């Protein structure tokens, strides 16, 4: 029985829900493991033809659990100098790998606050539909970091080069209408109509020949992302270097002290 992720199936459509509302569905080690397992099972399930990903409660996903980040950073310090090319993001690798390798159509039904790696998660989905209450904050730059989980690769392709650069470089919070205008989401709905719209799209995709739909996805992505894995490794190396800067440490301390960070470019 999963603690952080729930999966419901109706006909040929699976709905994967991030179910940790008391923590705004933030990812910790358990949630990451369960997400990877669920996505792997759904990817192999011949009865599943489309997958909807959404969040429980008022938030879609707040990104990484801060307590879990501290654990990961401590482990990184113990294993400094050893870079895993197959898992450049360590435990977090299940997010880009499971979504990028999934042959089934994936739909992000974004019901609320979406931050950090959750923005990367929705960028890895094939389709995105947002509630009027949804908001988007990349956060990486606010912590002295750059980009992770392949977002530097996916976001410019989903939106545009200039939109991705500004969004990632300023770290500013954006609303659902902005997401629709820049192409991050295909549709904005009322909160009550979000899952209905997502299910309508999923049902339509599930009604088509499944082998054809899977191969269309494979062909389209093969045409645009032959360098995705290399970009993941590059992002991880940059992230490791930035994580050791004074600015990154200042961002973490400032958050804990509930004050604005003072960055010195060191």
Backbone as CSV, one residue per row, in Angstrom:
resi,resn,N_x,N_y,N_z,CA_x,CA_y,CA_z,C_x,C_y,C_z
1,UNK,0.843,-1.200,0.000,0.000,0.000,0.000,0.883,1.258,0.000
2,UNK,0.664,2.135,-0.975,1.468,3.349,-1.066,1.074,4.370,-0.011
3,UNK,2.056,5.147,0.461,1.811,6.187,1.448,1.657,7.568,0.823
4,UNK,2.364,7.793,-0.292,2.443,9.134,-0.870,1.764,9.263,-2.239
5,UNK,1.584,8.151,-2.929,1.048,8.165,-4.283,-0.149,7.220,-4.360
6,UNK,-1.228,7.683,-4.980,-2.379,6.810,-5.199,-2.652,6.709,-6.693
7,UNK,-3.162,5.552,-7.111,-3.477,5.326,-8.520,-4.890,4.769,-8.638
8,UNK,-5.695,5.420,-9.459,-7.051,4.954,-9.746,-7.172,4.736,-11.246
9,UNK,-7.833,3.655,-11.632,-7.995,3.345,-13.048,-9.475,3.239,-13.406
10,UNK,-9.852,3.941,-14.462,-11.200,3.860,-15.008,-11.070,3.571,-16.487
11,UNK,-11.614,2.427,-16.902,-11.460,1.976,-18.279,-9.972,1.870,-18.612
12,UNK,-9.480,2.651,-19.572,-8.074,2.569,-19.960,-7.258,3.768,-19.471
13,UNK,-7.816,4.553,-18.557,-7.145,5.761,-18.072,-6.758,5.606,-16.604
14,UNK,-5.491,5.859,-16.295,-5.006,5.811,-14.911,-4.785,7.236,-14.407
15,UNK,-5.240,7.512,-13.202,-4.997,8.803,-12.566,-4.039,8.598,-11.403
16,UNK,-2.844,9.175,-11.525,-1.820,9.096,-10.483,-1.883,10.393,-9.680
17,UNK,-2.171,10.278,-8.388,-2.324,11.453,-7.531,-1.199,11.545,-6.510
18,UNK,-0.535,12.699,-6.475,0.463,12.968,-5.435,-0.320,13.230,-4.153
19,UNK,-0.221,12.320,-3.184,-1.127,12.341,-2.031,-0.401,12.605,-0.719
20,UNK,0.080,13.824,-0.599,0.703,14.260,0.645,0.284,15.710,0.898
21,UNK,-1.024,15.957,0.972,-1.534,17.334,1.014,-1.044,18.153,2.203
22,UNK,-0.745,17.484,3.318,-0.273,18.229,4.495,1.098,18.848,4.268
23,UNK,1.829,18.351,3.267,3.133,18.890,2.887,3.086,19.459,1.468
24,UNK,1.885,19.799,1.016,1.686,20.322,-0.344,2.267,19.374,-1.394
25,UNK,2.191,18.073,-1.084,2.607,17.008,-2.006,4.082,17.077,-2.385
26,UNK,4.897,17.648,-1.502,6.342,17.734,-1.757,6.951,16.330,-1.786
27,UNK,7.969,16.170,-2.619,8.628,14.875,-2.766,9.667,14.648,-1.677
28,UNK,9.540,13.520,-0.979,10.618,13.024,-0.124,11.052,11.680,-0.689
29,UNK,11.897,10.951,0.025,12.404,9.694,-0.485,11.315,8.674,-0.774
30,UNK,10.335,8.589,0.120,9.244,7.626,-0.056,8.414,7.977,-1.284
31,UNK,8.084,9.261,-1.432,7.271,9.698,-2.571,7.992,9.448,-3.893
32,UNK,9.296,9.701,-3.924,10.070,9.467,-5.142,10.057,7.998,-5.526
33,UNK,10.268,7.129,-4.537,10.299,5.690,-4.799,8.943,5.205,-5.297
34,UNK,7.876,5.672,-4.644,6.536,5.250,-5.038,6.162,5.784,-6.413
35,UNK,6.553,7.020,-6.719,6.263,7.597,-8.028,6.920,6.766,-9.129
36,UNK,8.197,6.443,-8.925,8.920,5.655,-9.908,8.305,4.284,-10.112
37,UNK,7.918,3.633,-9.023,7.310,2.304,-9.113,5.977,2.358,-9.840
38,UNK,5.150,3.351,-9.496,3.827,3.470,-10.119,3.944,3.764,-11.613
39,UNK,4.841,4.670,-11.969,5.014,5.010,-13.376,5.545,3.811,-14.166
40,UNK,6.447,3.052,-13.557,6.996,1.874,-14.225,5.897,0.835,-14.467
41,UNK,5.055,0.632,-13.454,3.966,-0.341,-13.589,2.953,0.102,-14.645
42,UNK,2.599,1.385,-14.648,1.620,1.894,-15.610,2.186,1.872,-17.030
43,UNK,3.476,2.140,-17.152,4.108,2.120,-18.471,4.061,0.732,-19.093
44,UNK,4.131,-0.295,-18.248,4.141,-1.676,-18.727,2.750,-2.294,-18.797
45,UNK,1.767,-1.649,-18.195,0.413,-2.187,-18.140,-0.288,-2.018,-19.490
46,UNK,-0.575,-3.112,-20.160,-1.185,-3.044,-21.488,-2.603,-2.483,-21.445
47,UNK,-3.258,-2.554,-20.290,-4.628,-2.046,-20.170,-4.665,-0.533,-19.987
48,UNK,-3.537,0.064,-19.608,-3.459,1.515,-19.421,-3.014,2.171,-20.716
49,UNK,-3.823,3.124,-21.196,-3.509,3.778,-22.463,-3.232,5.268,-22.310
50,UNK,-3.544,5.844,-21.155,-3.255,7.260,-20.886,-3.132,7.441,-19.379
51,UNK,-2.280,8.387,-18.968,-2.011,8.611,-17.543,-2.210,10.086,-17.210
52,UNK,-3.037,10.359,-16.214,-3.237,11.716,-15.693,-2.468,11.832,-14.382
53,UNK,-1.714,12.914,-14.207,-0.984,13.166,-12.961,-1.531,14.439,-12.332
54,UNK,-1.944,14.365,-11.071,-2.491,15.527,-10.386,-2.086,15.496,-8.919
55,UNK,-2.498,16.515,-8.158,-2.145,16.591,-6.747,-3.369,16.608,-5.852
56,UNK,-3.231,16.072,-4.645,-4.320,16.078,-3.674,-4.337,17.406,-2.919
57,UNK,-5.511,17.888,-2.588,-5.624,19.127,-1.823,-5.502,20.369,-2.689
58,UNK,-5.001,21.443,-2.100,-4.949,22.737,-2.784,-3.715,22.921,-3.667
59,UNK,-2.711,22.092,-3.492,-1.465,22.229,-4.266,-1.288,21.073,-5.233
60,UNK,-0.615,21.365,-6.342,-0.199,20.274,-7.232,1.022,19.611,-6.605
61,UNK,2.088,20.389,-6.422,3.294,19.857,-5.778,4.234,21.013,-5.452
62,UNK,4.726,21.038,-4.213,5.630,22.098,-3.759,7.091,21.789,-4.066
63,UNK,7.344,20.771,-4.903,8.728,20.453,-5.254,9.343,19.473,-4.276
64,UNK,10.526,19.788,-3.807,11.254,18.900,-2.892,10.926,19.215,-1.440
65,UNK,10.827,18.181,-0.635,10.672,18.331,0.803,11.999,18.854,1.365
66,UNK,11.950,19.964,2.100,13.189,20.601,2.570,14.002,19.699,3.495
67,UNK,13.320,18.917,4.318,14.046,18.011,5.214,14.779,16.942,4.407
68,UNK,14.145,16.481,3.343,14.778,15.460,2.503,15.967,16.041,1.748
69,UNK,15.876,17.305,1.333,16.996,17.962,0.655,18.226,17.956,1.558
70,UNK,18.031,18.231,2.856,19.143,18.241,3.803,19.810,16.871,3.880
71,UNK,18.999,15.808,3.854,19.543,14.450,3.884,20.379,14.172,2.637
72,UNK,19.847,14.579,1.481,20.540,14.344,0.218,21.868,15.096,0.182
73,UNK,21.853,16.357,0.642,23.079,17.157,0.639,24.144,16.536,1.531
74,UNK,23.723,15.973,2.659,24.677,15.314,3.566,25.296,14.090,2.894
75,UNK,24.474,13.330,2.184,24.974,12.149,1.478,25.909,12.542,0.339
76,UNK,25.584,13.662,-0.352,26.435,14.132,-1.441,27.820,14.494,-0.926
77,UNK,27.854,15.057,0.283,29.133,15.428,0.862,30.014,14.214,1.141
78,UNK,29.378,13.096,1.500,30.121,11.869,1.789,30.655,11.207,0.524
79,UNK,29.948,11.442,-0.592,30.343,10.774,-1.840,30.877,11.755,-2.870
80,UNK,31.467,12.838,-2.406,31.994,13.852,-3.323,33.013,13.243,-4.277
81,UNK,32.922,13.633,-5.531,33.863,13.167,-6.529,33.401,11.953,-7.302
82,UNK,32.331,11.284,-6.850,31.807,10.126,-7.557,30.527,10.518,-8.277
83,UNK,30.589,10.617,-9.590,29.443,11.034,-10.392,28.846,9.827,-11.098
84,UNK,27.547,9.611,-10.910,26.854,8.490,-11.528,26.189,8.964,-12.818
85,UNK,26.731,8.576,-13.958,26.202,9.028,-15.240,24.811,8.468,-15.523
86,UNK,24.474,7.338,-14.908,23.163,6.738,-15.139,22.097,7.331,-14.218
87,UNK,22.518,7.852,-13.076,21.582,8.496,-12.146,22.180,9.819,-11.689
88,UNK,22.285,10.802,-12.606,22.938,12.063,-12.256,22.244,12.828,-11.131
89,UNK,20.933,12.599,-10.939,20.213,13.285,-9.870,19.929,12.377,-8.680
90,UNK,20.643,11.274,-8.607,20.476,10.370,-7.472,19.044,9.878,-7.344
91,UNK,18.460,9.934,-6.131,17.091,9.451,-5.932,16.060,10.185,-6.788
92,UNK,16.352,11.437,-7.132,15.410,12.224,-7.930,15.361,11.783,-9.397
93,UNK,16.292,10.936,-9.799,16.365,10.520,-11.197,15.088,9.831,-11.672
94,UNK,14.318,9.274,-10.723,13.084,8.573,-11.121,12.095,9.519,-11.803
95,UNK,12.153,10.816,-11.471,11.202,11.752,-12.079,11.451,11.922,-13.579
96,UNK,12.637,12.406,-13.992,12.838,12.550,-15.441,12.871,11.223,-16.185
97,UNK,13.432,10.191,-15.569,13.551,8.902,-16.258,12.194,8.256,-16.488
98,UNK,11.362,8.210,-15.441,10.071,7.518,-15.568,9.136,8.228,-16.530
99,UNK,9.180,9.554,-16.555,8.315,10.308,-17.458,8.845,10.315,-18.880
100,UNK,10.143,10.519,-19.029,10.735,10.571,-20.363,10.640,9.222,-21.066
101,UNK,10.712,8.136,-20.308,10.689,6.796,-20.889,9.291,6.202,-21.008
102,UNK,8.288,6.888,-20.492,6.922,6.352,-20.517,6.358,6.380,-21.944
103,UNK,5.927,5.251,-22.483,5.392,5.227,-23.850,3.957,5.730,-23.948
104,UNK,3.257,5.803,-22.817,1.852,6.217,-22.818,1.738,7.741,-22.759
105,UNK,0.663,8.310,-23.305,0.443,9.756,-23.170,0.284,10.134,-21.699
106,UNK,0.973,11.200,-21.284,0.878,11.684,-19.899,0.283,13.090,-19.887
107,UNK,-0.652,13.306,-18.976,-1.364,14.582,-18.874,-1.221,15.117,-17.457
108,UNK,-0.656,16.306,-17.300,-0.570,16.937,-15.982,-1.834,17.765,-15.771
109,UNK,-2.617,17.415,-14.756,-3.808,18.185,-14.372,-3.401,19.023,-13.162
110,UNK,-3.045,20.276,-13.424,-2.382,21.117,-12.415,-3.433,21.878,-11.610
111,UNK,-3.647,21.430,-10.389,-4.748,21.943,-9.575,-4.381,23.102,-8.669
112,UNK,-3.096,23.407,-8.498,-2.727,24.480,-7.584,-1.255,24.827,-7.661
113,UNK,-0.691,25.199,-6.534,0.705,25.628,-6.423,1.651,24.583,-6.996
114,UNK,2.563,25.027,-7.873,3.528,24.144,-8.529,4.896,24.802,-8.452
115,UNK,5.845,24.148,-7.793,7.121,24.806,-7.507,8.312,23.882,-7.743
116,UNK,9.458,24.482,-8.103,10.712,23.746,-8.201,10.659,22.573,-9.163
117,UNK,11.016,21.380,-8.660,11.069,20.211,-9.526,9.695,19.820,-10.048
118,UNK,8.625,20.322,-9.424,7.279,20.044,-9.937,7.047,20.749,-11.272
119,UNK,7.686,21.914,-11.475,7.600,22.588,-12.765,8.331,21.753,-13.815
120,UNK,9.446,21.151,-13.399,10.157,20.251,-14.309,9.306,19.027,-14.623
121,UNK,8.594,18.523,-13.610,7.736,17.349,-13.794,6.655,17.613,-14.837
122,UNK,5.954,18.734,-14.724,4.882,18.999,-15.695,5.449,19.262,-17.088
123,UNK,6.671,19.815,-17.149,7.304,20.056,-18.454,7.663,18.755,-19.153
124,UNK,7.830,17.691,-18.372,8.132,16.377,-18.921,6.882,15.637,-19.385
125,UNK,5.700,16.129,-18.985,4.452,15.504,-19.419,4.140,15.919,-20.859
126,UNK,3.335,15.121,-21.520,3.005,15.394,-22.919,1.974,16.516,-23.062
127,UNK,1.063,16.600,-22.110,0.010,17.609,-22.139,-0.148,18.198,-20.741
128,UNK,-0.549,19.470,-20.686,-0.739,20.151,-19.409,-2.028,20.963,-19.432
129,UNK,-2.877,20.734,-18.441,-4.114,21.496,-18.266,-4.088,22.061,-16.855
130,UNK,-4.440,23.338,-16.695,-4.333,23.986,-15.387,-5.667,24.534,-14.902
131,UNK,-5.850,24.467,-13.612,-6.957,25.153,-12.962,-6.641,26.643,-12.885
132,UNK,-7.672,27.465,-12.784,-7.483,28.905,-12.601,-6.677,29.204,-11.344
133,UNK,-6.684,28.280,-10.400,-5.972,28.469,-9.134,-4.504,28.029,-9.202
134,UNK,-4.086,27.505,-10.311,-2.707,27.034,-10.439,-1.728,28.201,-10.479
135,UNK,-0.534,27.972,-9.950,0.551,28.958,-10.034,1.848,28.193,-10.232
136,UNK,2.858,28.902,-10.744,4.100,28.253,-11.153,5.299,29.075,-10.691
137,UNK,6.212,28.433,-9.964,7.426,29.091,-9.494,8.609,28.146,-9.679
138,UNK,9.592,28.482,-10.527,10.710,27.559,-10.758,11.618,27.378,-9.542
139,UNK,11.832,28.433,-8.771,12.558,28.389,-7.486,14.058,28.137,-7.551
140,UNK,14.567,27.410,-8.531,15.975,27.011,-8.507,16.904,28.200,-8.266
141,UNK,16.714,29.280,-9.029,17.597,30.440,-8.904,17.481,31.087,-7.525
142,UNK,16.320,30.969,-6.900,16.123,31.549,-5.566,16.969,30.846,-4.505
143,UNK,17.441,29.654,-4.837,18.292,28.898,-3.915,19.730,28.830,-4.415
144,UNK,20.077,29.739,-5.322,21.441,29.774,-5.822,21.758,28.645,-6.770
145,UNK,20.718,28.016,-7.339,20.908,26.922,-8.273,20.527,27.375,-9.686
146,UNK,20.452,26.449,-10.635,20.168,26.845,-12.018,18.932,26.127,-12.552
147,UNK,19.072,24.866,-12.906,17.962,24.100,-13.470,18.212,22.623,-13.236
148,UNK,17.131,21.871,-13.012,17.281,20.446,-12.717,16.166,19.632,-13.369
149,UNK,16.339,18.327,-13.369,15.354,17.381,-13.896,15.039,17.590,-15.366
150,UNK,15.990,18.156,-16.101,15.798,18.331,-17.531,15.012,19.556,-17.934
151,UNK,14.695,20.447,-16.986,13.849,21.593,-17.311,14.522,22.563,-18.280
152,UNK,15.857,22.637,-18.266,16.545,23.514,-19.213,16.417,22.979,-20.639
153,UNK,16.068,21.714,-20.767,15.866,21.099,-22.079,14.401,21.156,-22.502
154,UNK,13.503,20.809,-21.574,12.086,20.706,-21.927,11.385,22.059,-22.013
155,UNK,11.656,22.963,-21.058,10.899,24.215,-20.997,11.040,25.090,-22.245
156,UNK,12.252,25.274,-22.811,12.344,26.079,-24.038,11.586,25.458,-25.206
157,UNK,11.452,24.136,-25.192,10.739,23.462,-26.267,9.228,23.537,-26.072
158,UNK,8.784,23.563,-24.825,7.356,23.670,-24.529,6.878,25.114,-24.707
159,UNK,7.699,26.075,-24.296,7.324,27.494,-24.390,8.148,28.151,-25.504
160,UNK,9.182,28.869,-25.135,10.125,29.463,-26.095,11.418,29.738,-25.359
161,UNK,12.462,30.040,-26.110,13.766,30.296,-25.499,13.705,31.474,-24.541
162,UNK,13.110,32.587,-24.974,13.090,33.799,-24.143,12.217,33.622,-22.906
163,UNK,11.082,32.928,-23.053,10.204,32.679,-21.905,10.919,31.821,-20.871
164,UNK,11.574,30.763,-21.334,12.280,29.868,-20.417,13.413,30.593,-19.701
165,UNK,14.182,31.388,-20.430,15.290,32.123,-19.819,14.803,33.073,-18.730
166,UNK,13.765,33.842,-19.030,13.264,34.815,-18.043,12.651,34.120,-16.839
167,UNK,11.848,33.098,-17.087,11.168,32.374,-16.014,12.172,31.733,-15.057
168,UNK,13.174,31.052,-15.617,14.176,30.388,-14.776,15.121,31.379,-14.107
169,UNK,15.427,32.498,-14.791,16.417,33.453,-14.275,15.859,34.372,-13.194
170,UNK,14.550,34.642,-13.229,13.952,35.533,-12.219,13.335,34.759,-11.061
171,UNK,12.913,33.529,-11.304,12.312,32.721,-10.250,10.981,33.249,-9.777
172,UNK,10.348,34.101,-10.574,9.107,34.742,-10.148,7.894,33.817,-10.288
173,UNK,6.930,34.031,-9.412,5.687,33.266,-9.439,4.809,33.754,-10.582
174,UNK,4.251,32.812,-11.345,3.382,33.138,-12.470,2.036,32.439,-12.298
175,UNK,0.997,33.027,-12.912,-0.338,32.452,-12.767,-0.717,31.590,-13.966
176,UNK,-1.928,31.033,-13.906,-2.381,30.112,-14.942,-2.553,30.798,-16.288
177,UNK,-2.996,32.053,-16.285,-3.188,32.756,-17.549,-1.862,32.965,-18.272
178,UNK,-0.826,33.308,-17.513,0.519,33.425,-18.093,0.938,32.095,-18.716
179,UNK,0.671,31.002,-18.001,1.048,29.678,-18.493,0.339,29.354,-19.805
180,UNK,-0.920,29.777,-19.914,-1.668,29.541,-21.158,-1.100,30.389,-22.299
181,UNK,-0.794,31.644,-22.011,-0.310,32.561,-23.049,1.057,32.150,-23.596
182,UNK,1.913,31.590,-22.747,3.259,31.225,-23.202,3.343,29.788,-23.705
183,UNK,2.256,29.044,-23.599,2.238,27.690,-24.120,2.601,26.600,-23.125
184,UNK,2.830,26.973,-21.874,3.162,25.963,-20.871,1.986,25.015,-20.651
185,UNK,0.768,25.551,-20.670,-0.432,24.712,-20.569,-1.300,24.939,-21.797
186,UNK,-2.066,23.935,-22.178,-2.920,24.030,-23.358,-4.286,24.601,-23.039
187,UNK,-4.661,24.566,-21.762,-6.017,24.977,-21.383,-6.057,25.382,-19.924
188,UNK,-6.878,26.379,-19.600,-7.132,26.785,-18.220,-8.615,26.579,-17.949
189,UNK,-8.916,25.898,-16.864,-10.301,25.577,-16.541,-10.670,26.115,-15.161
190,UNK,-11.946,26.015,-14.830,-12.371,26.278,-13.459,-11.834,25.153,-12.586
191,UNK,-11.677,25.384,-11.279,-11.197,24.300,-10.411,-12.070,23.049,-10.515
192,UNK,-13.389,23.272,-10.641,-14.313,22.150,-10.697,-14.226,21.393,-12.023
193,UNK,-13.788,22.079,-13.080,-13.766,21.452,-14.397,-12.431,20.852,-14.792
194,UNK,-11.425,20.951,-13.912,-10.074,20.502,-14.264,-10.024,19.023,-14.615
195,UNK,-10.490,18.176,-13.717,-10.382,16.738,-13.949,-11.295,16.286,-15.086
196,UNK,-12.399,16.984,-15.274,-13.291,16.657,-16.387,-12.577,16.885,-17.719
197,UNK,-11.882,18.036,-17.834,-11.149,18.336,-19.064,-10.002,17.357,-19.281
198,UNK,-9.283,17.050,-18.192,-8.171,16.106,-18.299,-8.672,14.721,-18.707
199,UNK,-9.803,14.310,-18.140,-10.348,12.994,-18.452,-10.877,12.926,-19.882
200,UNK,-11.450,14.021,-20.368,-11.924,14.054,-21.748,-10.770,13.845,-22.725
201,UNK,-9.655,14.517,-22.476,-8.476,14.351,-23.334,-7.926,12.934,-23.215
202,UNK,-7.841,12.430,-21.977,-7.321,11.077,-21.756,-8.201,10.037,-22.437
203,UNK,-9.524,10.191,-22.332,-10.443,9.247,-22.961,-10.294,9.270,-24.479
204,UNK,-10.119,10.470,-25.036,-9.948,10.593,-26.480,-8.677,9.864,-26.927
205,UNK,-7.572,10.098,-26.219,-6.311,9.431,-26.555,-6.414,7.915,-26.372
206,UNK,-7.108,7.504,-25.309,-7.254,6.075,-25.020,-8.139,5.369,-26.036
207,UNK,-8.972,6.127,-26.739,-9.868,5.527,-27.732,-9.169,5.266,-29.064
208,UNK,-7.992,5.850,-29.245,-7.243,5.676,-30.487,-6.427,4.377,-30.441
209,UNK,-5.940,3.902,-31.596,-5.125,2.678,-31.587,-3.893,2.857,-30.697
210,UNK,-3.781,2.108,-29.602,-2.704,2.348,-28.630,-1.293,2.216,-29.180
211,UNK,-1.075,1.250,-30.073,0.268,1.076,-30.637,0.626,2.267,-31.523
212,UNK,-0.361,2.791,-32.246,-0.127,3.970,-33.084,0.212,5.180,-32.224
213,UNK,-0.563,5.399,-31.151,-0.344,6.552,-30.275,1.041,6.489,-29.641
214,UNK,1.447,5.303,-29.195,2.763,5.151,-28.568,3.884,5.423,-29.568
215,UNK,3.716,4.968,-30.786,4.763,5.185,-31.790,4.796,6.624,-32.289
216,UNK,3.652,7.287,-32.330,3.634,8.712,-32.659,4.434,9.484,-31.615
217,UNK,4.203,9.176,-30.349,4.954,9.832,-29.272,6.447,9.555,-29.416
218,UNK,6.789,8.315,-29.669,8.207,7.944,-29.810,8.862,8.699,-30.970
219,UNK,8.193,8.777,-32.091,8.746,9.438,-33.270,8.909,10.940,-33.063
220,UNK,7.890,11.580,-32.479,7.942,13.030,-32.272,9.067,13.397,-31.308
221,UNK,9.189,12.661,-30.212,10.241,12.968,-29.250,11.632,12.641,-29.786
222,UNK,11.721,11.580,-30.558,13.013,11.234,-31.135,13.510,12.337,-32.060
223,UNK,12.573,13.029,-32.702,12.934,14.096,-33.636,13.450,15.348,-32.935
224,UNK,13.046,15.556,-31.658,13.408,16.819,-30.998,14.345,16.667,-29.807
225,UNK,14.524,15.471,-29.272,15.319,15.388,-28.038,16.414,14.326,-28.030
226,UNK,17.241,14.237,-29.077,18.327,13.242,-29.049,19.382,13.522,-27.984
227,UNK,19.430,14.748,-27.447,20.448,15.077,-26.452,19.926,15.199,-25.032
228,UNK,18.755,14.641,-24.757,18.130,14.812,-23.440,18.984,14.236,-22.315
229,UNK,19.475,13.019,-22.469,20.252,12.374,-21.399,21.537,13.145,-21.107
230,UNK,22.186,13.638,-22.141,23.414,14.408,-21.942,23.112,15.704,-21.186
231,UNK,21.962,16.316,-21.485,21.587,17.558,-20.798,21.306,17.303,-19.322
232,UNK,20.704,16.161,-18.997,20.474,15.802,-17.592,21.797,15.745,-16.832
233,UNK,22.790,15.114,-17.441,24.095,14.995,-16.790,24.753,16.363,-16.618
234,UNK,24.606,17.218,-17.629,25.185,18.563,-17.548,24.510,19.367,-16.447
235,UNK,23.160,19.293,-16.374,22.420,19.987,-15.319,22.885,19.536,-13.936
236,UNK,23.059,18.219,-13.780,23.453,17.677,-12.479,24.836,18.154,-12.074
237,UNK,25.767,18.204,-13.021,27.124,18.671,-12.717,27.118,20.147,-12.330
238,UNK,26.341,20.947,-13.062,26.234,22.373,-12.721,25.600,22.532,-11.348
239,UNK,24.555,21.743,-11.074,23.889,21.811,-9.776,24.809,21.452,-8.624
240,UNK,25.652,20.448,-8.833,26.604,20.047,-7.794,27.580,21.175,-7.487
241,UNK,28.057,21.836,-8.542,28.992,22.949,-8.352,28.315,24.129,-7.661
242,UNK,27.106,24.465,-8.094,26.388,25.605,-7.504,25.994,25.332,-6.056
243,UNK,25.741,24.066,-5.741,25.363,23.714,-4.378,26.463,23.968,-3.373
244,UNK,27.691,24.167,-3.846,28.824,24.422,-2.950,29.172,25.905,-2.860
245,UNK,28.393,26.760,-3.525,28.689,28.195,-3.501,28.153,28.852,-2.233
246,UNK,28.719,30.010,-1.911,28.244,30.774,-0.752,26.815,31.266,-0.982
247,UNK,26.499,31.616,-2.216,25.152,32.105,-2.513,24.100,31.044,-2.238
248,UNK,24.396,29.806,-2.580,23.450,28.717,-2.339,23.254,28.510,-0.835
249,UNK,24.355,28.516,-0.097,24.268,28.350,1.357,23.506,29.523,1.988
250,UNK,23.743,30.744,1.473,23.053,31.918,1.962,21.552,31.809,1.731
251,UNK,21.157,31.263,0.591,19.735,31.116,0.275,19.049,30.192,1.276
252,UNK,19.713,29.098,1.628,19.146,28.143,2.582,19.046,28.761,3.971
253,UNK,20.106,29.436,4.403,20.111,30.070,5.725,19.039,31.165,5.797
254,UNK,18.931,31.947,4.731,17.944,33.031,4.705,16.527,32.488,4.799
255,UNK,16.277,31.366,4.135,14.953,30.759,4.201,14.640,30.308,5.623
256,UNK,15.618,29.707,6.285,15.417,29.236,7.652,15.219,30.402,8.612
257,UNK,15.908,31.521,8.342,15.802,32.703,9.201,14.671,33.633,8.798
258,UNK,13.952,33.240,7.712,12.787,34.005,7.229,13.153,35.444,6.905
259,UNK,14.213,35.596,6.111,14.646,36.915,5.656,15.045,36.842,4.196
260,UNK,15.215,37.994,3.572,15.629,38.028,2.187,17.111,37.682,2.078
261,UNK,17.493,36.841,1.136,18.911,36.484,0.986,19.716,37.646,0.378
262,UNK,21.007,37.671,0.704,21.910,38.662,0.126,22.962,37.899,-0.674
263,UNK,22.861,37.960,-1.981,23.767,37.209,-2.842,24.999,38.039,-3.204
264,UNK,26.177,37.393,-3.152,27.434,38.094,-3.396,28.190,37.563,-4.630
265,UNK,27.614,36.620,-5.330,28.275,36.085,-6.505,29.480,35.239,-6.177
266,UNK,29.435,34.570,-5.050,30.548,33.710,-4.621,30.031,32.316,-4.304
